[in-house]
Amino acid sequence: MELRTQPRQSRPSRPARPVASECWVYTPDGGLREAILACGPTTLIVDGQPLRQWCLIDRAMVDCALAIVYAAEPPSRELRERVTGLARLRFANRSWFRALSMEREA
């Protein structure tokens, strides 16, 4: 697992093994961090704290699950909005996201 404290400026290079999840991890001590997981576990332990997977739905733009955040508690509204916004930026140039966005507008 790769955790980042600063937003990624470009798409990661193709890893040796397939990436199953580009997501975010939230802990009160570490804050919100981007994560790249080689598999999609339902729970993680970060900073000694067990975290659960939460799928965030973007009803405003694509009306589907757009982001995954790992957190100990259900994400607050502010955290959901922040992660959803970061996911929109992360995926904006990807063809599947553009197709979903256009489909939603039609």
C-alpha positions in Angstrom: 0.0 0.0 0.0 1.2 3.5 -0.8 -0.1 6.4 1.3 0.5 10.0 0.3 0.2 13.1 2.3 0.2 15.4 -0.8 -2.1 15.1 -3.8 -0.7 13.3 -6.7 0.2 15.5 -9.7 -0.1 12.9 -12.4 -1.5 9.4 -12.9 0.7 6.7 -11.5 2.8 4.7 -13.9 1.5 1.2 -14.6 2.5 -0.9 -11.6 4.0 -4.4 -11.9 0.7 -5.9 -10.7 -2.8 -4.5 -11.5 -4.1 -1.7 -9.3 -7.5 -2.7 -7.9 -8.2 0.5 -6.0 -7.2 4.1 -6.1 -8.8 5.4 -2.9 -8.4 7.5 0.2 -7.6 6.8 3.8 -8.8 9.0 6.7 -7.5 8.8 10.3 -7.9 11.6 12.8 -4.1 11.7 13.4 -3.0 11.3 9.7 -5.8 13.2 8.1 -6.9 12.4 4.5 -4.4 10.7 2.3 -4.5 9.2 -1.1 -3.8 5.4 -1.3 -3.2 2.9 -4.0 -4.0 -0.6 -3.0 -3.0 -3.7 -5.0 -6.2 -5.4 -3.8 -9.5 -4.1 -2.6 -9.6 -5.2 1.1 -12.8 -4.4 3.1 -10.7 -3.4 6.1 -7.2 -1.9 6.7 -5.2 -1.2 9.8 -3.5 2.2 9.5 -1.7 4.0 12.3 -2.7 1.1 14.5 -6.4 1.8 13.8 -8.8 -0.6 12.0 -10.5 1.2 9.1 -13.6 0.1 7.2 -14.2 0.6 3.5 -16.9 3.2 2.6 -18.1 3.7 -1.0 -19.1 7.2 -1.8 -21.8 7.9 -4.4 -21.5 11.0 -6.5 -25.2 11.8 -7.1 -24.5 15.2 -8.6 -22.2 14.3 -11.5 -22.2 10.6 -12.4 -24.9 9.1 -10.0 -22.7 6.1 -9.1 -20.1 5.1 -6.6 -17.1 7.2 -7.4 -14.8 6.9 -4.5 -13.7 4.7 -1.7 -12.5 6.0 1.6 -11.2 3.9 4.5 -12.2 5.4 7.9 -13.0 4.1 11.4 -16.4 5.8 11.5 -18.9 6.7 8.7 -17.5 9.7 6.8 -18.9 13.0 7.7 -20.7 15.1 5.1 -17.6 17.3 4.8 -15.3 14.3 4.3 -17.7 12.8 1.7 -17.8 16.0 -0.2 -14.0 16.5 -0.1 -13.3 12.9 -1.2 -15.9 13.1 -4.0 -14.4 16.3 -5.2 -10.9 14.8 -5.2 -12.2 11.8 -7.1 -13.8 14.0 -9.8 -10.4 15.7 -10.3 -8.5 12.4 -10.3 -10.8 10.8 -12.9 -11.7 13.9 -15.0 -9.4 12.9 -17.9 -10.4 9.2 -17.9 -12.6 8.1 -20.7 -15.0 6.1 -18.5 -15.6 9.1 -16.3 -16.2 11.4 -19.3 -18.7 8.9 -20.7 -20.6 8.7 -17.4 -20.6 12.5 -17.1 -22.0 12.9 -20.6 -24.6 10.2 -20.0 -25.8 11.9 -16.9 -26.1 15.3 -18.8 -28.2 13.7 -21.6 
